[in-house]
Structure formats: C-alpha cells, structure tokens
Amino acid sequence: MNKLSFLNKHRELLLHLTFWIVVVAVVILQNQPSTFSGDEFSGEELEEMRLMETYASHEAIWNLVFLAFFKIVFFYVTVFLIFPRYKEADSKWKIILPLLVCFGWCFTAEVLIFYLVEYDILRLNTNDEYSFNLQYEIINNGLLPFVAVFILAFGYWASKQWLRQKEGLEKLDVTVAELALLKNQVNPHFLFNTLNNLFSMAIEKNADELAQSIAQLTHLMRYSIYESNTPFIELYREVEYIENYIKLQKLRFTGDESITIKFEVDGDLQHVRISPMLLINFVENAFKHGISLKQESFILIELRTTENNLYFTVENSIYRQNTTSSVKHAGFGLEHVKKLLQLQYPDRHMLTITEQDNVYKSELRLDLQKTKVEITALQ
C-alpha cells in the first residue's frame, strides 16, 4: 500500500524523470562514434575521420547537457512556478515580468556558454577558421527554440488545468449526489417523527393545539423541501427554521416545568450564509435523546457569530435509564452530520462531541471567511 501511495503521489515526477532518461539514452546511443575499417580509409585519413566522428558525438552530448539544460529549466519554472500564479495574480504583469526574467536569464546564459565555450572548442578542433555568426545563433539556435519551449509549456499547463477542471466537475457531481442522498435520509426521518408526535397530540389534546402544530409543521416542510435546495442560505432563515421546530416540539411539553429549553442567538444573522439543514440535525438529536417525561431534562442551544467564525453549541441531558442506548443512537444520527460537514465544509470546521455527568454536548465551529470566498466563486 505504501509503494502504491508513493507512486500515485509522485506519478507526474516519475513520468518526467523516465522521459528524460529515455531521451538522454537515445541521444547518446545515436551519437556513438562510427567504426571505420581500414578498407575505406587508411593512415592519417582514417585517424582524422575517427577524430571528427568522436568530436561530433561529443558535441551532440554537449548540446544536450548544456544547451538543452536551460530550455528544460525554462520549461519547468514556467509550468510549475509562473503559470500556477495566474489565478492569484491581480495584475498581468505579475505573470509577464517573472516570465521575462526567467527567459532572459536562461537565454543569456545559453548564448554566453555557447559563445565562450563551444566556439572555442570548434575553433581549436578545426583546421579552418571557424566563423561564428552571433545573429544566426541568437535567432535560430536560441530564440526560436525558446519560443517553441514556451508554446509547449503553455500547452502542457493548459492540458493539466483542463484535466483538473474535468476531474473537479466529476467530483462535484458525486458530492451533490451524496448530499442529496444524505438529505433524503435525514429529512424524512424528521418528518415521520413529527407526524407521530402530532398523532399522539391529536388523541390527548384539543383541536386548537393540533391546528397550531400543523401550521408549524407546514412552515418546516416548506423550508426543508423547497427553500433549502441551494448550496448556501441566509443564517436568519436557518434560525427561523430552528425556532419553528422548537415551538413545535414544545407543544408536547406544555405545562411541564421539569423540562427546560433555551435557544440563545448572538451576532450577525443577516449577512452570514451557511449550508441549509445543517444545524437542525444537532437540535433534532437533542430532542430525540435528551428529553424525559419522567425526570428533569434540559436542552440549551447557543448560536454565536463573529466576523470569521460561527459557533453552535447544543447541550442536553441524558436520562439515566437509557443512557447507553441514547448515546448509541445519537452517535448513529450524527454520522450523517459528520458526512455533511466533510462534504460541505472540508478543512473549514471543527466538531467536538463530549458526554460527561449525564450531559451530552456538541460544539461546532465553522470558518466563515473561507465560506465567503466559496460563495463568491459560486456567484
């Protein structure tokens, strides 16, 4: 598993290394000195031909190692350091200037090495005077190859971006499908529980209270079915939904002073947006497992927002006779919430769940700053 993980993580690096190893091997093999027989040449002529062939071979390898080196450097700096800054750069010059600096450095170094080193080698190893045409070398052996390398680098980077975008869209489709599945698992569960409560109330209480509870249920169903089908929603609407849910649940405990339910809100609700139907899961869990009609029970809910964070805390009592079962089922219900958080707030949330002295406590923190960036991108 470790070897497979390493190969997957460094797959691109290994592909590049393999490519250049093959290129070097092919060039070296193709430029080996030829073997001349005495039948073709003899004496000084044979020796001269061997020297010329050896020099040609060494020159080809020299070109690969020293001259191609700067084009390779230009390619990788452009692809992995300059082009990736394109989306973050607030000015086109933050891309153009580093590109020109990199090109100028590589191009100048290559021309200087060719002129100072290879020119001397050619001059010393030829009997005739070697003519060095600087303009020709700059344009044909310097500038044009660098332009070709730039086009190749841009094509390589653009292809990678296209593949990443395609992969991202595929992951997004999977994420949306998983979110829809999770919501379909959570919402019907809540609606059926509420309908069971209404059925019990219809038997035990009068019609006015039943009408009130049905009205509350109508608001809840409208929000969960129609209004929550969006990636983000204003926080005040989520708070209204929680308040309606609490009012509906309180109808079950009218006149029972042994049950305490509090919901406190502090901070900006108008300009904060969150994923819908997220916070209600903790509240549902508290009502389902934290209320006992036979002993004192409580649910304390606190919602607080700051400039960059949202804090949501839910505390509820755990009645003794069913502590193990309650915690077990609570943990099962919150597994859906954890999956929702991983899908909707990856690396942007912190969830802490504790149980101590018959008190079950859930604490959630959401990073609103990164969420604002994502909302802006969606718009």
C-alpha positions as a LaTeX table, in Angstrom:
\begin{tabular}{lrrr}
\hline
Residue & $x$ (\AA) & $y$ (\AA) & $z$ (\AA) \\
\hline
Met1 & 0.00 & 0.00 & 0.00 \\
Asn2 & 2.83 & 2.41 & 0.84 \\
Lys3 & 4.53 & 1.77 & $-2.51$ \\
Leu4 & 1.28 & 2.32 & $-4.39$ \\
Ser5 & 0.64 & 5.50 & $-2.43$ \\
Phe6 & 4.13 & 6.79 & $-3.22$ \\
Leu7 & 3.73 & 6.01 & $-6.93$ \\
Asn8 & 0.34 & 7.74 & $-7.12$ \\
Lys9 & 1.59 & 10.80 & $-5.24$ \\
His10 & 4.73 & 11.22 & $-7.34$ \\
Arg11 & 3.39 & 9.85 & $-10.62$ \\
Glu12 & 3.99 & 13.05 & $-12.58$ \\
Leu13 & 7.55 & 13.37 & $-11.27$ \\
Leu14 & 8.34 & 9.76 & $-12.17$ \\
Leu15 & 6.92 & 10.21 & $-15.66$ \\
His16 & 9.12 & 13.26 & $-16.27$ \\
Leu17 & 12.24 & 11.51 & $-14.96$ \\
Thr18 & 11.54 & 8.48 & $-17.13$ \\
Phe19 & 11.03 & 10.69 & $-20.18$ \\
Trp20 & 14.36 & 12.49 & $-19.78$ \\
Ile21 & 16.26 & 9.29 & $-19.02$ \\
Val22 & 14.95 & 7.80 & $-22.27$ \\
Val23 & 15.81 & 10.98 & $-24.22$ \\
Val24 & 19.38 & 11.05 & $-22.87$ \\
Ala25 & 19.86 & 7.34 & $-23.57$ \\
Val26 & 18.58 & 7.64 & $-27.15$ \\
Val27 & 20.78 & 10.67 & $-27.93$ \\
Ile28 & 23.89 & 9.00 & $-26.50$ \\
Leu29 & 23.25 & 5.74 & $-28.38$ \\
Gln30 & 22.54 & 7.51 & $-31.66$ \\
Asn31 & 25.69 & 9.61 & $-31.41$ \\
Gln32 & 28.25 & 6.93 & $-30.71$ \\
Pro33 & 31.36 & 7.21 & $-32.94$ \\
Ser34 & 31.24 & 5.04 & $-36.03$ \\
Thr35 & 33.75 & 2.25 & $-36.58$ \\
Phe36 & 35.80 & 2.82 & $-39.74$ \\
Ser37 & 37.59 & $-0.07$ & $-41.38$ \\
Gly38 & 40.96 & 0.10 & $-42.98$ \\
Asp39 & 39.39 & $-0.80$ & $-46.34$ \\
Glu40 & 37.68 & 2.58 & $-46.51$ \\
Phe41 & 40.42 & 4.79 & $-45.12$ \\
Ser42 & 43.99 & 4.35 & $-44.11$ \\
Gly43 & 46.70 & 6.10 & $-42.17$ \\
Glu44 & 46.24 & 9.74 & $-41.24$ \\
Glu45 & 42.96 & 9.95 & $-43.14$ \\
Leu46 & 41.44 & 7.16 & $-41.02$ \\
Glu47 & 42.65 & 8.77 & $-37.80$ \\
Glu48 & 41.26 & 12.14 & $-38.86$ \\
Met49 & 37.86 & 10.63 & $-39.65$ \\
Arg50 & 37.76 & 8.92 & $-36.27$ \\
Leu51 & 38.62 & 12.18 & $-34.51$ \\
Met52 & 35.93 & 14.07 & $-36.42$ \\
Glu53 & 33.32 & 11.42 & $-35.64$ \\
Thr54 & 34.29 & 11.38 & $-31.96$ \\
Tyr55 & 34.08 & 15.15 & $-31.82$ \\
Ala56 & 30.63 & 15.14 & $-33.48$ \\
Ser57 & 29.44 & 12.64 & $-30.90$ \\
His58 & 30.79 & 14.70 & $-28.01$ \\
Glu59 & 29.27 & 17.86 & $-29.48$ \\
Ala60 & 25.81 & 16.28 & $-29.63$ \\
Ile61 & 26.03 & 15.20 & $-26.00$ \\
Trp62 & 27.37 & 18.65 & $-25.06$ \\
Asn63 & 24.37 & 20.30 & $-26.73$ \\
Leu64 & 22.02 & 18.05 & $-24.82$ \\
Val65 & 23.61 & 18.57 & $-21.41$ \\
Phe66 & 24.44 & 22.27 & $-21.51$ \\
Leu67 & 22.29 & 23.92 & $-24.15$ \\
Ala68 & 19.11 & 21.90 & $-23.66$ \\
Phe69 & 19.56 & 22.30 & $-19.90$ \\
Phe70 & 18.47 & 25.95 & $-19.95$ \\
Lys71 & 15.42 & 25.20 & $-22.09$ \\
Ile72 & 14.45 & 22.46 & $-19.64$ \\
Val73 & 14.86 & 24.88 & $-16.73$ \\
Phe74 & 12.72 & 27.45 & $-18.56$ \\
Phe75 & 10.02 & 24.83 & $-19.20$ \\
Tyr76 & 9.72 & 23.63 & $-15.60$ \\
Val77 & 9.95 & 27.07 & $-13.99$ \\
Thr78 & 7.22 & 28.29 & $-16.33$ \\
Val79 & 4.92 & 25.31 & $-15.83$ \\
Phe80 & 5.28 & 24.80 & $-12.08$ \\
Leu81 & 6.14 & 28.27 & $-10.71$ \\
Ile82 & 4.89 & 31.01 & $-13.03$ \\
Phe83 & 1.70 & 29.71 & $-14.69$ \\
Pro84 & 0.16 & 28.44 & $-11.39$ \\
Arg85 & 0.16 & 32.07 & $-10.13$ \\
Tyr86 & $-2.18$ & 33.09 & $-12.95$ \\
Lys87 & $-5.41$ & 32.86 & $-10.93$ \\
Glu88 & $-3.97$ & 34.60 & $-7.86$ \\
Ala89 & $-2.23$ & 37.43 & $-9.71$ \\
Asp90 & $-4.19$ & 40.69 & $-9.60$ \\
Ser91 & $-2.16$ & 42.10 & $-12.49$ \\
Lys92 & $-0.97$ & 40.52 & $-15.73$ \\
Trp93 & 2.50 & 41.97 & $-15.12$ \\
Lys94 & 2.93 & 39.66 & $-12.12$ \\
Ile95 & 2.98 & 36.86 & $-14.69$ \\
Ile96 & 4.72 & 38.62 & $-17.58$ \\
Leu97 & 7.64 & 40.03 & $-15.58$ \\
Pro98 & 8.70 & 36.71 & $-13.94$ \\
Leu99 & 8.32 & 35.08 & $-17.35$ \\
Leu100 & 10.59 & 37.66 & $-19.00$ \\
Val101 & 13.15 & 37.41 & $-16.17$ \\
Cys102 & 13.27 & 33.62 & $-16.43$ \\
Phe103 & 13.53 & 33.75 & $-20.22$ \\
Gly104 & 16.22 & 36.44 & $-20.12$ \\
Trp105 & 18.34 & 34.55 & $-17.61$ \\
Cys106 & 18.13 & 31.20 & $-19.41$ \\
Phe107 & 18.60 & 32.69 & $-22.87$ \\
Thr108 & 21.58 & 34.88 & $-21.87$ \\
Ala109 & 23.28 & 32.03 & $-20.03$ \\
Glu110 & 22.87 & 29.73 & $-23.02$ \\
Val111 & 24.26 & 32.26 & $-25.52$ \\
Leu112 & 27.24 & 33.06 & $-23.29$ \\
Ile113 & 28.09 & 29.40 & $-22.77$ \\
Phe114 & 27.79 & 28.69 & $-26.48$ \\
Tyr115 & 29.96 & 31.66 & $-27.41$ \\
Leu116 & 32.61 & 31.31 & $-24.70$ \\
Val117 & 32.87 & 27.54 & $-24.53$ \\
Glu118 & 31.61 & 25.78 & $-27.63$ \\
Tyr119 & 33.02 & 28.40 & $-30.00$ \\
Asp120 & 36.50 & 27.82 & $-28.58$ \\
Ile121 & 36.09 & 24.06 & $-28.89$ \\
Leu122 & 35.03 & 24.35 & $-32.52$ \\
Arg123 & 37.86 & 26.75 & $-33.32$ \\
Leu124 & 40.52 & 24.57 & $-31.69$ \\
Asn125 & 39.31 & 21.34 & $-33.29$ \\
Thr126 & 39.09 & 22.52 & $-36.88$ \\
Asn127 & 41.91 & 23.41 & $-39.20$ \\
Asp128 & 39.96 & 26.15 & $-40.96$ \\
Glu129 & 38.96 & 29.38 & $-39.31$ \\
Tyr130 & 35.58 & 28.87 & $-37.67$ \\
Ser131 & 33.07 & 31.62 & $-38.41$ \\
Phe132 & 30.66 & 32.40 & $-35.58$ \\
Asn133 & 27.50 & 34.23 & $-36.70$ \\
Leu134 & 26.08 & 35.70 & $-33.49$ \\
Gln135 & 22.81 & 36.89 & $-35.05$ \\
Tyr136 & 22.17 & 33.50 & $-36.62$ \\
Glu137 & 22.89 & 31.67 & $-33.36$ \\
Ile138 & 20.66 & 34.01 & $-31.34$ \\
Ile139 & 17.66 & 33.69 & $-33.64$ \\
Asn140 & 17.82 & 30.12 & $-34.93$ \\
Asn141 & 19.55 & 28.24 & $-32.12$ \\
Gly142 & 18.40 & 30.43 & $-29.24$ \\
Leu143 & 15.23 & 32.48 & $-29.66$ \\
Leu144 & 13.15 & 30.13 & $-31.83$ \\
Pro145 & 13.75 & 27.05 & $-29.65$ \\
Phe146 & 12.77 & 29.05 & $-26.55$ \\
Val147 & 9.55 & 30.17 & $-28.26$ \\
Ala148 & 8.81 & 26.52 & $-29.08$ \\
Val149 & 9.51 & 25.56 & $-25.46$ \\
Phe150 & 7.16 & 28.32 & $-24.23$ \\
Ile151 & 4.35 & 27.08 & $-26.50$ \\
Leu152 & 4.97 & 23.53 & $-25.30$ \\
Ala153 & 4.95 & 24.66 & $-21.66$ \\
Phe154 & 1.70 & 26.58 & $-22.09$ \\
Gly155 & 0.06 & 23.62 & $-23.83$ \\
Tyr156 & 1.19 & 21.26 & $-21.08$ \\
Trp157 & $-0.08$ & 23.58 & $-18.31$ \\
Ala158 & $-3.40$ & 24.23 & $-20.09$ \\
Ser159 & $-3.94$ & 20.49 & $-20.55$ \\
Lys160 & $-3.32$ & 19.90 & $-16.85$ \\
Gln161 & $-5.80$ & 22.65 & $-15.95$ \\
Trp162 & $-8.43$ & 21.15 & $-18.24$ \\
Leu163 & $-7.98$ & 17.69 & $-16.76$ \\
Arg164 & $-8.17$ & 19.07 & $-13.21$ \\
Gln165 & $-11.30$ & 21.03 & $-14.04$ \\
Lys166 & $-12.89$ & 17.95 & $-15.57$ \\
Glu167 & $-11.94$ & 15.88 & $-12.52$ \\
Gly168 & $-13.29$ & 18.62 & $-10.23$ \\
Leu169 & $-16.63$ & 18.67 & $-12.04$ \\
Glu170 & $-16.89$ & 14.90 & $-11.75$ \\
Lys171 & $-16.16$ & 15.10 & $-8.01$ \\
Leu172 & $-18.72$ & 17.90 & $-7.68$ \\
Asp173 & $-21.37$ & 15.73 & $-9.33$ \\
Val174 & $-20.57$ & 12.93 & $-6.88$ \\
Thr175 & $-20.66$ & 15.37 & $-3.96$ \\
Val176 & $-24.05$ & 16.77 & $-4.98$ \\
Ala177 & $-25.42$ & 13.25 & $-5.33$ \\
Glu178 & $-24.09$ & 12.28 & $-1.89$ \\
Leu179 & $-25.55$ & 15.43 & $-0.33$ \\
Ala180 & $-28.93$ & 14.74 & $-1.88$ \\
Leu181 & $-28.81$ & 11.17 & $-0.60$ \\
Leu182 & $-27.87$ & 12.27 & 2.92 \\
Lys183 & $-30.60$ & 14.92 & 3.00 \\
Asn184 & $-33.12$ & 12.36 & 1.80 \\
Gln185 & $-32.04$ & 10.14 & 4.69 \\
Val186 & $-32.28$ & 12.90 & 7.30 \\
Asn187 & $-35.37$ & 14.90 & 6.31 \\
Pro188 & $-37.93$ & 12.05 & 6.04 \\
His189 & $-36.71$ & 10.78 & 9.40 \\
Phe190 & $-37.56$ & 14.13 & 10.99 \\
Leu191 & $-40.93$ & 14.43 & 9.22 \\
Phe192 & $-42.10$ & 10.97 & 10.28 \\
Asn193 & $-41.13$ & 11.63 & 13.90 \\
Thr194 & $-43.06$ & 14.90 & 13.85 \\
Leu195 & $-46.13$ & 13.26 & 12.34 \\
Asn196 & $-46.04$ & 10.64 & 15.08 \\
Asn197 & $-45.95$ & 13.39 & 17.69 \\
Leu198 & $-48.92$ & 15.12 & 16.05 \\
Phe199 & $-50.83$ & 11.87 & 16.04 \\
Ser200 & $-50.27$ & 11.47 & 19.77 \\
Met201 & $-51.28$ & 15.07 & 20.44 \\
Ala202 & $-54.46$ & 14.70 & 18.37 \\
Ile203 & $-55.56$ & 11.96 & 20.76 \\
Glu204 & $-54.56$ & 13.66 & 24.01 \\
Lys205 & $-55.18$ & 17.38 & 23.31 \\
Asn206 & $-57.79$ & 19.66 & 21.76 \\
Ala207 & $-58.16$ & 20.68 & 18.12 \\
Asp208 & $-56.75$ & 24.23 & 18.57 \\
Glu209 & $-53.38$ & 22.95 & 19.63 \\
Leu210 & $-53.44$ & 20.45 & 16.80 \\
Ala211 & $-54.10$ & 23.25 & 14.31 \\
Gln212 & $-51.20$ & 25.25 & 15.73 \\
Ser213 & $-48.84$ & 22.31 & 15.46 \\
Ile214 & $-49.93$ & 21.62 & 11.89 \\
Ala215 & $-49.20$ & 25.26 & 11.00 \\
Gln216 & $-45.73$ & 24.94 & 12.46 \\
Leu217 & $-45.20$ & 21.74 & 10.53 \\
Thr218 & $-46.26$ & 23.46 & 7.31 \\
His219 & $-43.54$ & 26.08 & 7.73 \\
Leu220 & $-40.96$ & 23.41 & 8.46 \\
Met221 & $-41.91$ & 21.29 & 5.46 \\
Arg222 & $-41.90$ & 24.29 & 3.11 \\
Tyr223 & $-38.40$ & 25.23 & 4.21 \\
Ser224 & $-36.93$ & 21.73 & 4.15 \\
Ile225 & $-38.46$ & 20.74 & 0.80 \\
Tyr226 & $-38.42$ & 23.96 & $-1.25$ \\
Glu227 & $-36.27$ & 26.66 & 0.32 \\
Ser228 & $-33.26$ & 24.58 & 1.35 \\
Asn229 & $-32.42$ & 23.33 & $-2.16$ \\
Thr230 & $-29.50$ & 25.71 & $-2.53$ \\
Pro231 & $-25.82$ & 25.41 & $-1.56$ \\
Phe232 & $-26.00$ & 28.31 & 0.92 \\
Ile233 & $-28.78$ & 30.20 & 2.66 \\
Glu234 & $-29.01$ & 33.23 & 4.97 \\
Leu235 & $-28.38$ & 32.33 & 8.59 \\
Tyr236 & $-31.50$ & 34.10 & 9.86 \\
Arg237 & $-33.67$ & 31.74 & 7.80 \\
Glu238 & $-31.95$ & 28.73 & 9.33 \\
Val239 & $-32.54$ & 30.28 & 12.77 \\
Glu240 & $-36.23$ & 30.78 & 11.98 \\
Tyr241 & $-36.44$ & 27.14 & 10.99 \\
Ile242 & $-34.87$ & 26.05 & 14.29 \\
Glu243 & $-37.22$ & 28.33 & 16.25 \\
Asn244 & $-40.27$ & 26.87 & 14.48 \\
Tyr245 & $-39.00$ & 23.39 & 15.18 \\
Ile246 & $-38.54$ & 24.19 & 18.89 \\
Lys247 & $-42.06$ & 25.70 & 19.09 \\
Leu248 & $-43.47$ & 22.57 & 17.55 \\
Gln249 & $-41.61$ & 20.35 & 19.99 \\
Lys250 & $-42.63$ & 22.47 & 22.99 \\
Leu251 & $-46.27$ & 21.68 & 22.28 \\
Arg252 & $-45.53$ & 18.19 & 23.56 \\
Phe253 & $-44.40$ & 19.54 & 26.94 \\
Thr254 & $-46.94$ & 22.30 & 27.60 \\
Gly255 & $-47.21$ & 22.86 & 31.36 \\
Asp256 & $-44.32$ & 20.55 & 32.20 \\
Glu257 & $-41.95$ & 22.70 & 34.31 \\
Ser258 & $-39.40$ & 19.91 & 34.66 \\
Ile259 & $-38.25$ & 20.45 & 31.09 \\
Thr260 & $-36.06$ & 23.46 & 30.24 \\
Ile261 & $-35.49$ & 24.51 & 26.65 \\
Lys262 & $-33.44$ & 27.60 & 25.75 \\
Phe263 & $-32.22$ & 28.95 & 22.44 \\
Glu264 & $-29.88$ & 31.97 & 22.54 \\
Val265 & $-28.63$ & 33.80 & 19.47 \\
Asp266 & $-25.92$ & 36.46 & 19.27 \\
Gly267 & $-24.22$ & 38.10 & 16.31 \\
Asp268 & $-24.95$ & 38.97 & 12.70 \\
Leu269 & $-27.64$ & 36.80 & 11.11 \\
Gln270 & $-28.38$ & 38.89 & 8.03 \\
His271 & $-25.02$ & 38.82 & 6.26 \\
Val272 & $-23.90$ & 35.29 & 7.11 \\
Arg273 & $-24.72$ & 32.36 & 4.83 \\
Ile274 & $-24.36$ & 28.68 & 5.65 \\
Ser275 & $-25.37$ & 25.34 & 4.21 \\
Pro276 & $-29.09$ & 24.75 & 4.87 \\
Met277 & $-30.43$ & 21.99 & 7.11 \\
Leu278 & $-27.08$ & 21.58 & 8.86 \\
Leu279 & $-27.60$ & 22.97 & 12.38 \\
Ile280 & $-31.05$ & 21.45 & 12.79 \\
Asn281 & $-29.55$ & 17.97 & 12.96 \\
Phe282 & $-27.98$ & 18.72 & 16.35 \\
Val283 & $-31.27$ & 20.12 & 17.65 \\
Glu284 & $-33.24$ & 17.11 & 16.44 \\
Asn285 & $-30.74$ & 14.83 & 18.12 \\
Ala286 & $-31.10$ & 16.70 & 21.42 \\
Phe287 & $-34.90$ & 16.47 & 21.43 \\
Lys288 & $-34.90$ & 12.84 & 20.43 \\
His289 & $-32.44$ & 11.63 & 23.05 \\
Gly290 & $-32.36$ & 14.35 & 25.71 \\
Ile291 & $-35.97$ & 14.71 & 26.90 \\
Ser292 & $-37.60$ & 12.52 & 29.52 \\
Leu293 & $-41.19$ & 12.93 & 30.68 \\
Lys294 & $-40.34$ & 11.17 & 33.95 \\
Gln295 & $-37.49$ & 13.36 & 35.24 \\
Glu296 & $-35.96$ & 16.79 & 34.84 \\
Ser297 & $-34.49$ & 17.38 & 31.40 \\
Phe298 & $-32.94$ & 20.31 & 29.59 \\
Ile299 & $-31.77$ & 21.43 & 26.16 \\
Leu300 & $-29.53$ & 24.50 & 25.91 \\
Ile301 & $-28.78$ & 25.83 & 22.43 \\
Glu302 & $-26.42$ & 28.71 & 21.72 \\
Leu303 & $-25.61$ & 30.26 & 18.34 \\
Arg304 & $-22.94$ & 32.95 & 18.07 \\
Thr305 & $-21.26$ & 34.56 & 15.08 \\
Thr306 & $-18.11$ & 36.65 & 14.79 \\
Glu307 & $-16.52$ & 38.21 & 11.73 \\
Asn308 & $-14.87$ & 34.99 & 10.59 \\
Asn309 & $-16.48$ & 32.16 & 12.58 \\
Leu310 & $-19.80$ & 30.63 & 13.58 \\
Tyr311 & $-20.11$ & 28.83 & 16.92 \\
Phe312 & $-23.01$ & 26.48 & 17.59 \\
Thr313 & $-23.37$ & 24.61 & 20.88 \\
Val314 & $-26.08$ & 22.16 & 21.92 \\
Glu315 & $-26.22$ & 20.67 & 25.42 \\
Asn316 & $-28.86$ & 18.21 & 26.54 \\
Ser317 & $-29.47$ & 15.94 & 29.48 \\
Ile318 & $-29.18$ & 12.17 & 29.22 \\
Tyr319 & $-31.72$ & 10.36 & 31.34 \\
Arg320 & $-30.11$ & 7.55 & 33.31 \\
Gln321 & $-32.28$ & 4.57 & 32.48 \\
Asn322 & $-31.44$ & 4.80 & 28.80 \\
Thr323 & $-28.00$ & 6.41 & 28.75 \\
Thr324 & $-26.24$ & 3.70 & 26.74 \\
Ser325 & $-28.98$ & 3.38 & 24.16 \\
Ser326 & $-29.37$ & 7.14 & 23.87 \\
Val327 & $-25.71$ & 7.81 & 23.23 \\
Lys328 & $-25.51$ & 4.91 & 20.80 \\
His329 & $-28.41$ & 6.19 & 18.71 \\
Ala330 & $-27.20$ & 9.78 & 18.99 \\
Gly331 & $-23.85$ & 8.74 & 17.59 \\
Phe332 & $-25.56$ & 6.95 & 14.73 \\
Gly333 & $-27.64$ & 10.02 & 13.87 \\
Leu334 & $-24.68$ & 12.37 & 13.96 \\
Glu335 & $-22.75$ & 10.23 & 11.50 \\
His336 & $-24.86$ & 11.86 & 8.80 \\
Val337 & $-23.91$ & 15.29 & 10.13 \\
Lys338 & $-20.22$ & 14.43 & 10.04 \\
Lys339 & $-20.51$ & 13.34 & 6.42 \\
Leu340 & $-22.36$ & 16.54 & 5.56 \\
Leu341 & $-19.63$ & 18.61 & 7.21 \\
Gln342 & $-16.90$ & 16.74 & 5.34 \\
Leu343 & $-18.65$ & 17.37 & 2.05 \\
Gln344 & $-19.79$ & 20.97 & 2.63 \\
Tyr345 & $-17.02$ & 22.31 & 4.89 \\
Pro346 & $-13.84$ & 20.33 & 4.19 \\
Asp347 & $-10.99$ & 21.69 & 6.34 \\
Arg348 & $-13.29$ & 24.52 & 7.44 \\
His349 & $-14.98$ & 23.10 & 10.51 \\
Met350 & $-14.30$ & 21.68 & 13.94 \\
Leu351 & $-16.81$ & 19.39 & 15.65 \\
Thr352 & $-16.38$ & 18.29 & 19.26 \\
Ile353 & $-18.80$ & 15.88 & 20.94 \\
Thr354 & $-18.49$ & 15.04 & 24.64 \\
Glu355 & $-20.54$ & 13.21 & 27.25 \\
Gln356 & $-19.92$ & 13.87 & 30.94 \\
Asp357 & $-22.08$ & 13.73 & 34.08 \\
Asn358 & $-25.17$ & 12.75 & 32.08 \\
Val359 & $-24.76$ & 15.76 & 29.78 \\
Tyr360 & $-24.34$ & 15.35 & 26.04 \\
Lys361 & $-22.64$ & 18.32 & 24.38 \\
Ser362 & $-22.00$ & 19.11 & 20.72 \\
Glu363 & $-19.78$ & 22.05 & 19.77 \\
Leu364 & $-19.42$ & 23.13 & 16.15 \\
Arg365 & $-17.23$ & 25.87 & 14.69 \\
Leu366 & $-17.47$ & 26.88 & 11.03 \\
Asp367 & $-14.90$ & 29.00 & 9.21 \\
Leu368 & $-16.99$ & 31.75 & 7.62 \\
Gln369 & $-14.06$ & 33.50 & 5.94 \\
Lys370 & $-13.28$ & 30.61 & 3.59 \\
Thr371 & $-17.00$ & 30.05 & 3.05 \\
Lys372 & $-17.40$ & 33.67 & 1.86 \\
Val373 & $-14.72$ & 33.02 & $-0.75$ \\
Glu374 & $-16.52$ & 29.89 & $-1.94$ \\
Ile375 & $-19.90$ & 31.68 & $-2.12$ \\
Thr376 & $-18.31$ & 34.46 & $-4.17$ \\
Ala377 & $-16.84$ & 31.86 & $-6.54$ \\
Leu378 & $-20.25$ & 30.22 & $-6.98$ \\
Gln379 & $-21.83$ & 33.55 & $-7.82$ \\
\hline
\end{tabular}
